[in-house]
């Protein structure tokens, strides 16, 4: 399974397992879970620029954007319900 590793606020590595991906408006979104706590899922947005050598991700925090992407993931995956 694909994983994404991000640096946390304190410089620690955070590892996420990719559950599903989708694209909206040319932007890639990832439904991920923490490899240590598979009970919680998060939506990451790929904010990489073409000239960057490594991918850059951020958590989707905007409520409107989150709701739109969550609805897509719910449609793709019948057994997923999102809670904020």
C-alpha positions as a Markdown table, in Angstrom:
| # | Residue | x | y | z |
|---|---|---|---|---|
| 1 | Unk | 0.0 | 0.0 | 0.0 |
| 2 | Unk | 1.2 | 3.5 | -0.8 |
| 3 | Unk | 2.3 | 5.7 | 2.1 |
| 4 | Unk | 2.9 | 9.5 | 2.5 |
| 5 | Unk | 5.5 | 10.8 | 4.9 |
| 6 | Unk | 5.1 | 14.4 | 6.1 |
| 7 | Unk | 7.1 | 16.4 | 8.7 |
| 8 | Unk | 5.1 | 17.5 | 11.7 |
| 9 | Unk | 5.2 | 20.8 | 13.5 |
| 10 | Unk | 8.1 | 19.6 | 15.7 |
| 11 | Unk | 10.1 | 18.1 | 12.8 |
| 12 | Unk | 8.9 | 14.5 | 13.5 |
| 13 | Unk | 8.0 | 12.2 | 10.6 |
| 14 | Unk | 4.3 | 11.4 | 10.3 |
| 15 | Unk | 3.5 | 8.4 | 8.2 |
| 16 | Unk | 0.1 | 8.0 | 6.5 |
| 17 | Unk | -1.3 | 5.1 | 4.6 |
| 18 | Unk | -3.2 | 6.1 | 1.4 |
| 19 | Unk | -6.7 | 4.7 | 1.4 |
| 20 | Unk | -8.1 | 6.4 | -1.8 |
| 21 | Unk | -7.2 | 9.2 | -4.1 |
| 22 | Unk | -9.3 | 11.6 | -6.2 |
| 23 | Unk | -8.7 | 14.7 | -8.3 |
| 24 | Unk | -10.9 | 17.8 | -8.4 |
| 25 | Unk | -10.1 | 20.9 | -10.4 |
| 26 | Unk | -6.7 | 19.6 | -11.3 |
| 27 | Unk | -5.7 | 19.1 | -7.7 |
| 28 | Unk | -4.9 | 15.6 | -6.2 |
| 29 | Unk | -6.5 | 14.7 | -2.9 |
| 30 | Unk | -5.7 | 11.7 | -0.7 |
| 31 | Unk | -7.8 | 10.0 | 1.9 |
| 32 | Unk | -5.2 | 8.7 | 4.4 |
| 33 | Unk | -5.0 | 7.1 | 7.9 |
| 34 | Unk | -2.2 | 7.4 | 10.4 |
| 35 | Unk | -0.2 | 4.1 | 10.3 |
| 36 | Unk | -0.2 | 4.1 | 14.1 |
| 37 | Unk | -3.9 | 5.0 | 14.6 |
| 38 | Unk | -6.0 | 3.5 | 11.8 |
| 39 | Unk | -9.2 | 4.7 | 13.5 |
| 40 | Unk | -8.8 | 8.3 | 12.2 |
| 41 | Unk | -8.7 | 9.4 | 8.6 |
| 42 | Unk | -7.6 | 12.6 | 7.1 |
| 43 | Unk | -7.8 | 14.4 | 3.7 |
| 44 | Unk | -4.6 | 15.7 | 2.3 |
| 45 | Unk | -4.2 | 18.0 | -0.6 |
| 46 | Unk | -1.1 | 17.9 | -2.9 |
| 47 | Unk | 0.1 | 21.5 | -3.2 |
| 48 | Unk | 3.4 | 20.6 | -5.0 |
| 49 | Unk | 4.6 | 22.9 | -7.7 |
| 50 | Unk | 6.0 | 21.4 | -10.9 |
| 51 | Unk | 9.6 | 22.6 | -10.2 |
| 52 | Unk | 9.7 | 20.9 | -6.7 |
| 53 | Unk | 11.6 | 17.6 | -6.5 |
| 54 | Unk | 9.5 | 16.3 | -3.6 |
| 55 | Unk | 5.7 | 16.3 | -3.1 |
| 56 | Unk | 4.2 | 18.8 | -0.7 |
| 57 | Unk | 0.9 | 18.0 | 1.1 |
| 58 | Unk | -1.3 | 19.9 | 3.5 |
| 59 | Unk | -4.4 | 18.9 | 5.5 |
| 60 | Unk | -7.6 | 20.2 | 4.0 |
| 61 | Unk | -9.0 | 22.5 | 6.7 |
| 62 | Unk | -11.4 | 24.7 | 4.7 |
| 63 | Unk | -14.9 | 23.5 | 5.6 |
| 64 | Unk | -16.3 | 24.0 | 2.1 |
| 65 | Unk | -13.4 | 22.2 | 0.4 |
| 66 | Unk | -13.4 | 19.4 | 3.0 |
| 67 | Unk | -17.1 | 18.8 | 2.5 |
| 68 | Unk | -16.8 | 18.6 | -1.3 |
| 69 | Unk | -13.9 | 16.2 | -1.2 |
| 70 | Unk | -15.4 | 14.1 | 1.6 |
| 71 | Unk | -18.6 | 13.8 | -0.5 |
| 72 | Unk | -16.5 | 12.4 | -3.4 |
| 73 | Unk | -14.8 | 9.9 | -1.2 |
| 74 | Unk | -18.1 | 8.8 | 0.3 |
| 75 | Unk | -19.4 | 8.2 | -3.2 |
| 76 | Unk | -16.3 | 6.3 | -4.2 |
| 77 | Unk | -16.3 | 4.2 | -1.0 |
| 78 | Unk | -19.7 | 3.0 | 0.1 |
| 79 | Unk | -18.5 | 2.0 | 3.6 |
| 80 | Unk | -17.1 | 5.4 | 4.7 |
| 81 | Unk | -18.8 | 8.2 | 6.7 |
| 82 | Unk | -17.0 | 11.4 | 7.6 |
| 83 | Unk | -17.2 | 13.2 | 10.9 |
| 84 | Unk | -15.5 | 16.5 | 11.8 |
